Structure formats: C-alpha cells, structure tokens
Amino acid sequence: MPRPNCVINLRAREPQRELIDRAAEVQGKNRTEFMLNAAVDRANDVLSSRQVFHVDEETFLRFVAALDAPIEPNPRLERLLATPAPWER
C-alpha cells in the first residue's frame, strides 16, 4: 500500500531560490517538482555508484584475468581516436 505524501522542509538563501525558480520555469515545472526531480536524480546517481555485484570465485578470477590481459590492437578504435571531433575541425 503506498504511503501518503510527506513534507520535506528546507531553507535556502534568496539567490538560491531565485536560481531554482528560474530553472524550474525554463522546464515548465513548479519549484517543488523541479527540486524533487533534481534530488531524486542525484540520489539515484549517488546510490548507483555504490552498486555491489556478488559473483562466485570462478567468475571473479575470469574477470580479473580479463582486466589483466594485454590490450589487443583495434584498428577501428585507433582510427576513431585519431579523428578530430567535429568541434575541433
């Protein structure tokens, strides 16, 4: 069963609030929508960077071996890296 909405209070300086309001307006959102979306996006970023993968020993050893293996030549990748980016032309 979903929990009812809850209130989150915070204080901001006037210039911070004005900045948030301008950004919210640009996106067609109100302050609450903008701040909640931004906070949820950032929370997801923080938590996803701490993801842990559990594998058995054999899988872990294969993974480490792949990391330690010498890099094989990749002509397509070398060509791509040697090509100037469009904004550098």
C-alpha positions as CSV (number, residue, x, y, z in Angstrom):
1,M,0.0,0.0,0.0
2,P,1.5,3.4,-1.0
3,R,2.3,5.7,1.9
4,P,0.7,9.1,2.0
5,N,2.7,12.1,0.8
6,C,5.1,13.6,3.3
7,V,6.6,17.0,3.7
8,I,10.3,17.9,3.3
9,N,11.3,21.3,4.6
10,L,14.5,23.1,3.8
11,R,15.9,26.6,3.9
12,A,17.6,28.4,1.1
13,R,19.1,31.8,0.5
14,E,17.2,34.2,-1.7
15,P,19.7,33.9,-4.7
16,Q,19.5,30.1,-4.5
17,R,15.7,30.2,-4.5
18,E,15.7,32.6,-7.4
19,L,18.1,30.4,-9.4
20,I,15.9,27.3,-8.7
21,D,12.8,29.2,-9.7
22,R,14.3,30.3,-13.0
23,A,15.5,26.8,-13.8
24,A,12.1,25.4,-12.9
25,E,10.3,27.9,-15.1
26,V,12.6,27.0,-18.0
27,Q,11.5,23.4,-17.7
28,G,7.8,24.3,-17.2
29,K,7.8,23.0,-13.6
30,N,7.0,24.5,-10.3
31,R,9.7,24.8,-7.6
32,T,8.6,21.6,-5.8
33,E,8.5,19.5,-8.9
34,F,11.9,20.8,-10.0
35,M,13.6,20.3,-6.6
36,L,12.1,16.9,-6.0
37,N,13.1,15.7,-9.5
38,A,16.6,17.1,-9.1
39,A,17.0,15.5,-5.6
40,V,15.7,12.1,-6.8
41,D,18.0,12.2,-9.9
42,R,21.0,13.0,-7.7
43,A,20.1,10.3,-5.1
44,N,19.9,7.7,-7.9
45,D,23.3,8.8,-9.1
46,V,24.9,8.5,-5.7
47,L,23.3,5.1,-4.9
48,S,24.1,3.6,-8.3
49,S,27.8,4.5,-8.0
50,R,27.8,2.2,-4.9
51,Q,26.3,-0.8,-6.6
52,V,27.9,-4.1,-5.4
53,F,28.0,-7.2,-7.6
54,H,28.3,-10.6,-5.9
55,V,29.9,-13.3,-8.0
56,D,31.4,-16.7,-7.4
57,E,35.2,-17.2,-7.2
58,E,35.5,-18.6,-10.8
59,T,33.6,-15.6,-12.3
60,F,35.8,-13.2,-10.2
61,L,39.0,-14.8,-11.4
62,R,37.9,-14.7,-15.1
63,F,37.0,-11.0,-14.6
64,V,40.4,-10.2,-13.1
65,A,42.1,-12.2,-15.9
66,A,40.3,-10.1,-18.5
67,L,41.4,-6.9,-16.7
68,D,45.0,-8.1,-16.6
69,A,45.1,-9.3,-20.2
70,P,47.1,-7.3,-22.7
71,I,45.1,-5.0,-24.9
72,E,44.6,-6.4,-28.4
73,P,45.1,-4.0,-31.3
74,N,41.8,-2.4,-32.5
75,P,42.3,-0.6,-35.8
76,R,38.8,0.8,-35.8
77,L,39.2,2.3,-32.4
78,E,42.6,3.7,-33.3
79,R,41.1,5.4,-36.4
80,L,38.3,6.8,-34.3
81,L,40.6,8.2,-31.7
82,A,42.8,9.8,-34.4
83,T,39.8,11.5,-36.0
84,P,39.3,15.1,-34.8
85,A,36.0,15.8,-33.1
86,P,33.5,17.8,-35.2
87,W,34.0,20.9,-33.0
88,E,37.8,20.7,-33.4
89,R,37.6,20.8,-37.2
